[in-house]
């Protein structure tokens, strides 16, 4: 499966193996606005 979004229900989790196809600094975040405001986001860097 190729995706950049994973849908989760409350109190659930998923383990994903990430295969990067581009370098750079990316945003890892929730799509719920209240959660983003509470800090549920971070950046990660993919190096060559
Ligand atoms: Cu969230």
PDB file of the backbone (N, CA, C, O) and the ligand in Angstrom, with CONECT records:
HET     CU  A 101       1
ATOM      1  N   UNK A   1       0.850  -1.182   0.000  1.00  0.00           N
ATOM      2  CA  UNK A   1       0.000   0.000   0.000  1.00  0.00           C
ATOM      3  C   UNK A   1       0.887   1.234   0.000  1.00  0.00           C
ATOM      4  O   UNK A   1       1.864   1.294   0.747  1.00  0.00           O
ATOM      5  N   UNK A   2       0.564   2.207  -0.818  1.00  0.00           N
ATOM      6  CA  UNK A   2       1.318   3.456  -0.875  1.00  0.00           C
ATOM      7  C   UNK A   2       0.386   4.569  -0.420  1.00  0.00           C
ATOM      8  O   UNK A   2      -0.639   4.822  -1.053  1.00  0.00           O
ATOM      9  N   UNK A   3       0.740   5.240   0.684  1.00  0.00           N
ATOM     10  CA  UNK A   3      -0.112   6.299   1.210  1.00  0.00           C
ATOM     11  C   UNK A   3       0.719   7.257   2.059  1.00  0.00           C
ATOM     12  O   UNK A   3       1.823   6.920   2.488  1.00  0.00           O
ATOM     13  N   UNK A   4       0.189   8.435   2.294  1.00  0.00           N
ATOM     14  CA  UNK A   4       0.810   9.343   3.243  1.00  0.00           C
ATOM     15  C   UNK A   4      -0.175   9.697   4.352  1.00  0.00           C
ATOM     16  O   UNK A   4       0.065  10.623   5.127  1.00  0.00           O
ATOM     17  N   UNK A   5      -1.291   8.957   4.429  1.00  0.00           N
ATOM     18  CA  UNK A   5      -2.294   9.181   5.467  1.00  0.00           C
ATOM     19  C   UNK A   5      -2.720   7.829   6.030  1.00  0.00           C
ATOM     20  O   UNK A   5      -2.943   6.878   5.281  1.00  0.00           O
ATOM     21  N   UNK A   6      -2.830   7.751   7.356  1.00  0.00           N
ATOM     22  CA  UNK A   6      -3.337   6.561   8.021  1.00  0.00           C
ATOM     23  C   UNK A   6      -4.472   7.004   8.937  1.00  0.00           C
ATOM     24  O   UNK A   6      -4.288   7.892   9.770  1.00  0.00           O
ATOM     25  N   UNK A   7      -5.642   6.390   8.788  1.00  0.00           N
ATOM     26  CA  UNK A   7      -6.791   6.732   9.627  1.00  0.00           C
ATOM     27  C   UNK A   7      -6.818   5.831  10.854  1.00  0.00           C
ATOM     28  O   UNK A   7      -6.703   4.610  10.749  1.00  0.00           O
ATOM     29  N   UNK A   8      -6.971   6.455  12.018  1.00  0.00           N
ATOM     30  CA  UNK A   8      -7.020   5.713  13.272  1.00  0.00           C
ATOM     31  C   UNK A   8      -8.261   6.106  14.055  1.00  0.00           C
ATOM     32  O   UNK A   8      -8.694   7.258  14.023  1.00  0.00           O
ATOM     33  N   UNK A   9      -8.820   5.144  14.750  1.00  0.00           N
ATOM     34  CA  UNK A   9      -9.915   5.414  15.668  1.00  0.00           C
ATOM     35  C   UNK A   9      -9.329   5.767  17.028  1.00  0.00           C
ATOM     36  O   UNK A   9      -8.163   5.468  17.288  1.00  0.00           O
ATOM     37  N   UNK A  10     -10.117   6.403  17.909  1.00  0.00           N
ATOM     38  CA  UNK A  10      -9.610   6.731  19.245  1.00  0.00           C
ATOM     39  C   UNK A  10      -9.086   5.484  19.951  1.00  0.00           C
ATOM     40  O   UNK A  10      -9.664   4.402  19.843  1.00  0.00           O
ATOM     41  N   UNK A  11      -7.987   5.655  20.672  1.00  0.00           N
ATOM     42  CA  UNK A  11      -7.349   4.598  21.455  1.00  0.00           C
ATOM     43  C   UNK A  11      -6.895   3.432  20.588  1.00  0.00           C
ATOM     44  O   UNK A  11      -6.816   2.299  21.062  1.00  0.00           O
ATOM     45  N   UNK A  12      -6.599   3.698  19.336  1.00  0.00           N
ATOM     46  CA  UNK A  12      -6.081   2.642  18.468  1.00  0.00           C
ATOM     47  C   UNK A  12      -4.671   3.010  18.019  1.00  0.00           C
ATOM     48  O   UNK A  12      -4.219   4.136  18.228  1.00  0.00           O
ATOM     49  N   UNK A  13      -3.996   2.076  17.417  1.00  0.00           N
ATOM     50  CA  UNK A  13      -2.642   2.335  16.941  1.00  0.00           C
ATOM     51  C   UNK A  13      -2.363   1.515  15.701  1.00  0.00           C
ATOM     52  O   UNK A  13      -3.080   0.564  15.389  1.00  0.00           O
ATOM     53  N   UNK A  14      -1.303   1.899  14.994  1.00  0.00           N
ATOM     54  CA  UNK A  14      -0.887   1.164  13.816  1.00  0.00           C
ATOM     55  C   UNK A  14       0.628   1.251  13.741  1.00  0.00           C
ATOM     56  O   UNK A  14       1.207   2.297  14.034  1.00  0.00           O
ATOM     57  N   UNK A  15       1.259   0.180  13.358  1.00  0.00           N
ATOM     58  CA  UNK A  15       2.699   0.172  13.106  1.00  0.00           C
ATOM     59  C   UNK A  15       2.877   0.213  11.595  1.00  0.00           C
ATOM     60  O   UNK A  15       2.307  -0.606  10.874  1.00  0.00           O
ATOM     61  N   UNK A  16       3.668   1.166  11.119  1.00  0.00           N
ATOM     62  CA  UNK A  16       3.868   1.314   9.674  1.00  0.00           C
ATOM     63  C   UNK A  16       5.357   1.333   9.371  1.00  0.00           C
ATOM     64  O   UNK A  16       6.123   2.030  10.037  1.00  0.00           O
ATOM     65  N   UNK A  17       5.758   0.583   8.385  1.00  0.00           N
ATOM     66  CA  UNK A  17       7.127   0.650   7.873  1.00  0.00           C
ATOM     67  C   UNK A  17       7.156   1.710   6.786  1.00  0.00           C
ATOM     68  O   UNK A  17       6.423   1.614   5.802  1.00  0.00           O
ATOM     69  N   UNK A  18       8.002   2.723   6.959  1.00  0.00           N
ATOM     70  CA  UNK A  18       8.055   3.824   6.014  1.00  0.00           C
ATOM     71  C   UNK A  18       9.220   3.620   5.044  1.00  0.00           C
ATOM     72  O   UNK A  18      10.353   3.381   5.460  1.00  0.00           O
ATOM     73  N   UNK A  19       8.928   3.716   3.769  1.00  0.00           N
ATOM     74  CA  UNK A  19       9.943   3.677   2.725  1.00  0.00           C
ATOM     75  C   UNK A  19       9.950   5.052   2.074  1.00  0.00           C
ATOM     76  O   UNK A  19       9.003   5.422   1.380  1.00  0.00           O
ATOM     77  N   UNK A  20      11.007   5.798   2.295  1.00  0.00           N
ATOM     78  CA  UNK A  20      11.057   7.189   1.843  1.00  0.00           C
ATOM     79  C   UNK A  20      11.430   7.256   0.368  1.00  0.00           C
ATOM     80  O   UNK A  20      12.315   6.535  -0.093  1.00  0.00           O
ATOM     81  N   UNK A  21      10.752   8.125  -0.363  1.00  0.00           N
ATOM     82  CA  UNK A  21      11.080   8.316  -1.771  1.00  0.00           C
ATOM     83  C   UNK A  21      11.542   9.733  -2.071  1.00  0.00           C
ATOM     84  O   UNK A  21      11.707  10.112  -3.230  1.00  0.00           O
ATOM     85  N   UNK A  22      11.750  10.523  -1.004  1.00  0.00           N
ATOM     86  CA  UNK A  22      12.247  11.876  -1.225  1.00  0.00           C
ATOM     87  C   UNK A  22      12.902  12.367   0.063  1.00  0.00           C
ATOM     88  O   UNK A  22      12.459  12.038   1.164  1.00  0.00           O
ATOM     89  N   UNK A  23      13.945  13.145  -0.089  1.00  0.00           N
ATOM     90  CA  UNK A  23      14.612  13.726   1.068  1.00  0.00           C
ATOM     91  C   UNK A  23      13.943  15.045   1.420  1.00  0.00           C
ATOM     92  O   UNK A  23      13.193  15.608   0.622  1.00  0.00           O
ATOM     93  N   UNK A  24      14.223  15.532   2.625  1.00  0.00           N
ATOM     94  CA  UNK A  24      13.689  16.822   3.032  1.00  0.00           C
ATOM     95  C   UNK A  24      13.147  16.780   4.436  1.00  0.00           C
ATOM     96  O   UNK A  24      13.273  15.773   5.132  1.00  0.00           O
ATOM     97  N   UNK A  25      12.542  17.879   4.854  1.00  0.00           N
ATOM     98  CA  UNK A  25      11.912  17.994   6.167  1.00  0.00           C
ATOM     99  C   UNK A  25      10.407  17.910   5.971  1.00  0.00           C
ATOM    100  O   UNK A  25       9.831  18.660   5.183  1.00  0.00           O
ATOM    101  N   UNK A  26       9.778  16.997   6.690  1.00  0.00           N
ATOM    102  CA  UNK A  26       8.368  16.679   6.494  1.00  0.00           C
ATOM    103  C   UNK A  26       7.607  16.886   7.791  1.00  0.00           C
ATOM    104  O   UNK A  26       8.178  16.867   8.881  1.00  0.00           O
ATOM    105  N   UNK A  27       6.315  17.083   7.646  1.00  0.00           N
ATOM    106  CA  UNK A  27       5.448  17.295   8.799  1.00  0.00           C
ATOM    107  C   UNK A  27       4.709  16.006   9.122  1.00  0.00           C
ATOM    108  O   UNK A  27       4.117  15.386   8.239  1.00  0.00           O
ATOM    109  N   UNK A  28       4.742  15.608  10.367  1.00  0.00           N
ATOM    110  CA  UNK A  28       4.010  14.448  10.864  1.00  0.00           C
ATOM    111  C   UNK A  28       2.952  14.988  11.802  1.00  0.00           C
ATOM    112  O   UNK A  28       3.288  15.564  12.836  1.00  0.00           O
ATOM    113  N   UNK A  29       1.674  14.818  11.468  1.00  0.00           N
ATOM    114  CA  UNK A  29       0.651  15.498  12.251  1.00  0.00           C
ATOM    115  C   UNK A  29      -0.683  14.777  12.184  1.00  0.00           C
ATOM    116  O   UNK A  29      -0.929  13.939  11.316  1.00  0.00           O
ATOM    117  N   UNK A  30      -1.521  15.131  13.122  1.00  0.00           N
ATOM    118  CA  UNK A  30      -2.907  14.696  13.171  1.00  0.00           C
ATOM    119  C   UNK A  30      -3.733  15.650  12.294  1.00  0.00           C
ATOM    120  O   UNK A  30      -3.352  16.806  12.110  1.00  0.00           O
ATOM    121  N   UNK A  31      -4.841  15.178  11.766  1.00  0.00           N
ATOM    122  CA  UNK A  31      -5.696  16.035  10.950  1.00  0.00           C
ATOM    123  C   UNK A  31      -6.858  16.632  11.730  1.00  0.00           C
ATOM    124  O   UNK A  31      -7.721  17.279  11.136  1.00  0.00           O
ATOM    125  N   UNK A  32      -6.904  16.433  13.037  1.00  0.00           N
ATOM    126  CA  UNK A  32      -7.963  17.013  13.874  1.00  0.00           C
ATOM    127  C   UNK A  32      -7.444  18.354  14.397  1.00  0.00           C
ATOM    128  O   UNK A  32      -6.433  18.397  15.098  1.00  0.00           O
ATOM    129  N   UNK A  33      -8.130  19.442  14.061  1.00  0.00           N
ATOM    130  CA  UNK A  33      -7.626  20.775  14.399  1.00  0.00           C
ATOM    131  C   UNK A  33      -7.371  20.960  15.893  1.00  0.00           C
ATOM    132  O   UNK A  33      -6.362  21.553  16.274  1.00  0.00           O
ATOM    133  N   UNK A  34      -8.265  20.464  16.742  1.00  0.00           N
ATOM    134  CA  UNK A  34      -8.058  20.589  18.190  1.00  0.00           C
ATOM    135  C   UNK A  34      -6.773  19.887  18.618  1.00  0.00           C
ATOM    136  O   UNK A  34      -6.077  20.360  19.516  1.00  0.00           O
ATOM    137  N   UNK A  35      -6.459  18.779  17.990  1.00  0.00           N
ATOM    138  CA  UNK A  35      -5.245  18.034  18.343  1.00  0.00           C
ATOM    139  C   UNK A  35      -3.994  18.785  17.888  1.00  0.00           C
ATOM    140  O   UNK A  35      -2.993  18.829  18.603  1.00  0.00           O
ATOM    141  N   UNK A  36      -4.060  19.371  16.701  1.00  0.00           N
ATOM    142  CA  UNK A  36      -2.919  20.151  16.208  1.00  0.00           C
ATOM    143  C   UNK A  36      -2.659  21.320  17.144  1.00  0.00           C
ATOM    144  O   UNK A  36      -1.512  21.596  17.494  1.00  0.00           O
ATOM    145  N   UNK A  37      -3.719  22.006  17.549  1.00  0.00           N
ATOM    146  CA  UNK A  37      -3.583  23.132  18.469  1.00  0.00           C
ATOM    147  C   UNK A  37      -2.960  22.685  19.789  1.00  0.00           C
ATOM    148  O   UNK A  37      -2.218  23.442  20.415  1.00  0.00           O
ATOM    149  N   UNK A  38      -3.260  21.458  20.212  1.00  0.00           N
ATOM    150  CA  UNK A  38      -2.712  20.931  21.463  1.00  0.00           C
ATOM    151  C   UNK A  38      -1.289  20.405  21.296  1.00  0.00           C
ATOM    152  O   UNK A  38      -0.677  19.965  22.269  1.00  0.00           O
ATOM    153  N   UNK A  39      -0.757  20.443  20.081  1.00  0.00           N
ATOM    154  CA  UNK A  39       0.637  20.073  19.882  1.00  0.00           C
ATOM    155  C   UNK A  39       0.875  18.728  19.224  1.00  0.00           C
ATOM    156  O   UNK A  39       1.999  18.226  19.249  1.00  0.00           O
ATOM    157  N   UNK A  40      -0.141  18.136  18.640  1.00  0.00           N
ATOM    158  CA  UNK A  40       0.005  16.820  18.040  1.00  0.00           C
ATOM    159  C   UNK A  40       0.578  16.943  16.632  1.00  0.00           C
ATOM    160  O   UNK A  40      -0.069  16.579  15.650  1.00  0.00           O
ATOM    161  N   UNK A  41       1.786  17.456  16.550  1.00  0.00           N
ATOM    162  CA  UNK A  41       2.483  17.551  15.276  1.00  0.00           C
ATOM    163  C   UNK A  41       3.976  17.672  15.533  1.00  0.00           C
ATOM    164  O   UNK A  41       4.399  18.158  16.581  1.00  0.00           O
ATOM    165  N   UNK A  42       4.759  17.231  14.576  1.00  0.00           N
ATOM    166  CA  UNK A  42       6.205  17.358  14.652  1.00  0.00           C
ATOM    167  C   UNK A  42       6.767  17.306  13.237  1.00  0.00           C
ATOM    168  O   UNK A  42       6.064  16.979  12.282  1.00  0.00           O
ATOM    169  N   UNK A  43       8.025  17.628  13.129  1.00  0.00           N
ATOM    170  CA  UNK A  43       8.705  17.531  11.847  1.00  0.00           C
ATOM    171  C   UNK A  43       9.704  16.384  11.924  1.00  0.00           C
ATOM    172  O   UNK A  43      10.203  16.058  13.001  1.00  0.00           O
ATOM    173  N   UNK A  44       9.991  15.780  10.791  1.00  0.00           N
ATOM    174  CA  UNK A  44      11.071  14.795  10.717  1.00  0.00           C
ATOM    175  C   UNK A  44      11.856  15.018   9.437  1.00  0.00           C
ATOM    176  O   UNK A  44      11.335  15.538   8.450  1.00  0.00           O
ATOM    177  N   UNK A  45      13.110  14.618   9.472  1.00  0.00           N
ATOM    178  CA  UNK A  45      13.997  14.872   8.346  1.00  0.00           C
ATOM    179  C   UNK A  45      14.422  13.555   7.704  1.00  0.00           C
ATOM    180  O   UNK A  45      14.815  12.610   8.387  1.00  0.00           O
ATOM    181  N   UNK A  46      14.334  13.516   6.399  1.00  0.00           N
ATOM    182  CA  UNK A  46      14.825  12.375   5.616  1.00  0.00           C
ATOM    183  C   UNK A  46      16.097  12.835   4.925  1.00  0.00           C
ATOM    184  O   UNK A  46      16.089  13.781   4.138  1.00  0.00           O
ATOM    185  N   UNK A  47      17.180  12.153   5.232  1.00  0.00           N
ATOM    186  CA  UNK A  47      18.483  12.514   4.649  1.00  0.00           C
ATOM    187  C   UNK A  47      18.846  11.555   3.531  1.00  0.00           C
ATOM    188  O   UNK A  47      18.449  10.389   3.542  1.00  0.00           O
ATOM    189  N   UNK A  48      19.606  12.059   2.563  1.00  0.00           N
ATOM    190  CA  UNK A  48      20.001  11.194   1.439  1.00  0.00           C
ATOM    191  C   UNK A  48      20.899  10.052   1.880  1.00  0.00           C
ATOM    192  O   UNK A  48      21.316   9.240   1.055  1.00  0.00           O
TER     193      UNK A  48
HETATM  194 CU    CU A 101      -5.211  13.540  16.788  1.00  0.00          CU
END
